[in-house]
């Protein structure tokens, strides 16, 4: 085999692998959208139907009007926003401290954050449930956001530390010579330069909080505080499995994430790229 044919073979193989990954990733999403547009009697059939015979929006109307889904989406939005505020505020200040200050136990403390993240989430449920019951935070948005923060804050700190490490400290030193305090230099100099990193971290934290299921299931038992993943799971009964309504709920739940990505796409790409470069 000549060199040209060998290069063509490996290029074709690479394209086939990429195509397989795309189909494997996008296929379930397309199937969910198609299922949400089918009448219930066309979903479970003896013969597989790839395309709906009759396109209908009844599944979207049913889940929006009959299941309290708007309240579930609202609860998820509130919890995600609270989680974002806590993680980004505390995580940014902590990451800046780890990036700029050298103190005893700094490396060990960073490793502790990694160890916390490596623990299986299920092992944290019982102690967190006991603590939240003691403080009266069960079935509350703030309590659920605090539970999310336990496993999302270490990620936020590590990601933001990488972005801050890429910014030369000399810029802050120049600002402090001009009269800025350390905190003022952070907000006036460092934060604008790390804007892409802030967006990338916020998107990652927001999506993780938006899609979280286990904590939301264990720490809430009423529709006033349950989030959309729990609401969809509870729709599955012992003798019924409403595929159409579940698919419609999944599509509705993905829409806010798609809109968020569309808004911050450029800043997200810049932030991820900047975080990979160390100064």
C-alpha positions, -999 to 999 in steps of 0.1 A, spaced: 0 0 0 14 33 -11 18 63 13 -11 81 -5 -34 52 -2 -25 47 35 -32 83 43 -65 80 25 -74 49 44 -66 64 78 -85 96 69 -115 76 59 -113 56 91 -111 88 112 -141 103 94 -161 71 100 -152 71 137 -162 108 140 -195 100 122 -202 71 145 -196 93 176 -219 120 162 -247 95 154 -243 79 189 -245 113 205 -272 130 184 -293 99 177 -310 97 212 -318 134 210 -334 131 176 -353 100 187 -366 118 218 -378 147 196 -395 124 172 -412 104 200 -425 136 216 -443 144 183 -460 110 180 -495 101 194 -494 77 222 -508 48 202 -480 52 176 -452 50 201 -456 14 215 -464 -7 184 -455 -41 171 -436 -25 142 -410 1 148 -419 35 133 -390 58 127 -411 88 116 -445 98 130 -474 91 108 -493 120 124 -474 148 140 -490 161 171 -482 185 200 -506 168 224 -478 155 245 -464 190 251 -499 203 260 -505 174 283 -473 177 303 -475 215 305 -512 215 317 -516 184 337 -484 175 356 -475 208 372 -445 210 349 -442 248 349 -438 247 387 -411 220 383 -392 241 358 -395 272 380 -381 252 410 -352 240 389 -345 276 378 -345 290 413 -323 262 427 -299 266 397 -296 303 402 -290 301 439 -264 274 433 -247 295 407 -245 326 430 -231 306 459 -205 287 438 -194 316 417 -191 340 447 -174 317 471 -155 297 445 -141 328 427 -128 343 459 -113 310 471 -97 303 437 -82 337 436 -67 331 471 -52 298 460 -38 313 429 -22 344 444 -13 335 480 13 310 492 4 297 526 10 266 547 -13 237 538 -23 253 504 -15 222 484 -31 198 509 -62 219 510 -65 218 473 -62 180 474 -89 179 500 -112 195 475 -103 169 450 -110 141 475 -144 156 483 -152 155 446 -140 119 442 -164 106 469 -195 90 455 -224 113 458 -246 86 473 -223 84 504 -230 121 512 -268 117 512 -273 104 548 -251 130 566 -264 158 545 -300 147 551 -294 147 589 -278 181 588 -305 197 566 -332 182 588 -315 197 618 -315 232 602 -349 229 587 -337 230 551 -355 200 537 -380 208 510 -365 242 504 -348 258 474 -320 271 495 -313 238 512 -312 220 478 -288 246 464 -265 241 494 -266 203 488 -256 209 452 -228 233 463 -211 204 482 -200 187 450 -200 216 426 -179 241 446 -146 221 444 -150 220 406 -156 257 405 -125 264 426 -102 242 405 -115 256 372 -113 293 383 -78 287 398 -66 276 363 -80 308 347 -65 330 374 -31 313 371 -31 323 334 -33 360 343 0 377 351 1 390 387 21 420 375 -12 435 362 -26 435 398 7 449 412 4 478 387 -32 485 398 -22 484 435 5 509 428 -22 532 413 -41 530 446 -63 499 442 -68 475 471 -63 437 466 -101 432 463 -105 462 440 -78 449 417 -96 416 416 -128 431 404 -114 458 382 -85 441 366 -86 403 370 -123 396 367 -126 414 333 -97 394 320 -111 362 333 -146 369 319 -144 339 295 -134 316 323 -162 329 345 -187 322 317 -173 287 311 -173 278 348 -208 292 353 -222 272 323 -206 240 337 -220 246 372 -254 257 359 -259 226 337 -248 203 365 -273 219 389 -301 220 363 -298 182 356 -291 170 391 -315 142 402 -303 122 432 -301 150 458 -334 165 445 -351 132 449 -338 126 484 -342 161 499 -376 170 485 -410 153 487 -435 180 476 -441 195 442 -435 230 457 -398 222 459 -392 193 435 -372 199 403 -379 188 368 -358 156 368 -377 143 399 -410 153 383 -403 134 352 -392 103 371 -423 103 393 -445 102 362 -434 66 356 -461 45 373 -463 7 380 -486 1 351 -479 30 328 -450 46 311 -460 77 292 -432 78 266 -447 107 247 -451 130 278 -417 120 291 -401 128 257 -419 161 256 -407 170 291 -372 161 281 -373 184 251 -387 213 271 -360 208 297 -333 210 272 -345 242 256 -331 265 284 -297 249 281 -297 253 243 -307 290 247 -279 295 273 -253 279 250 -264 301 221 -260 333 242 -226 325 257 -211 303 230 -183 327 220 -174 336 256 -175 299 265 -151 289 238 -127 317 246 -128 308 283 -121 271 278 -92 280 255 -78 305 279 -80 281 307 -57 257 288 -29 283 287 -8 288 317 11 320 321 
